[in-house]
Amino acid sequence: MRTWIGTILEKGILTTHGIKKGTEYLLNPELFAHAKTEYNTIVKDIRTIQV
């Protein structure tokens, strides 16, 4: 699992906050900011996909 996360961190897909056991892994917000999408994802859209 660590090597998989390490690869994603190297590619800049994830960002980290915290140290050691308190580390949080978050999606890089810059990827969303630079993505050329024509719509905003909202909870309603995500629920529709899961159904």
C-alpha positions in Angstrom: 0.0 0.0 0.0 2.8 2.4 0.8 4.5 2.0 -2.6 1.1 2.6 -4.3 0.5 5.8 -2.3 4.1 6.8 -2.8 3.7 6.6 -6.6 0.5 8.7 -6.5 2.3 11.3 -4.3 5.2 11.5 -6.7 2.8 12.2 -9.6 1.1 14.9 -7.6 -2.3 13.4 -7.5 -2.4 13.3 -3.7 -1.3 15.8 -1.1 -0.5 15.1 2.5 -1.2 16.8 5.8 0.3 15.7 9.1 3.1 13.5 10.2 3.4 9.7 10.7 0.2 8.1 12.0 -1.7 11.4 11.7 -1.0 11.8 8.0 -4.1 12.6 5.9 -4.1 12.0 2.2 -6.2 14.4 0.1 -6.8 14.8 -3.6 -4.7 17.6 -5.0 -7.0 20.6 -5.4 -4.9 22.0 -8.2 -5.9 19.1 -10.4 -9.6 20.1 -10.0 -8.8 23.8 -10.5 -7.0 23.1 -13.8 -9.4 20.4 -15.1 -11.5 21.7 -17.9 -14.9 20.4 -16.9 -18.1 22.1 -17.8 -20.0 21.2 -14.7 -19.6 21.1 -10.9 -19.9 17.8 -9.1 -22.4 17.9 -6.3 -23.7 15.3 -3.9 -26.9 14.8 -6.0 -24.7 13.8 -9.0 -22.7 11.3 -6.9 -25.8 9.7 -5.5 -27.3 9.3 -9.0 -24.1 7.4 -10.1 -24.2 5.1 -7.1 -27.9 4.1 -7.7 
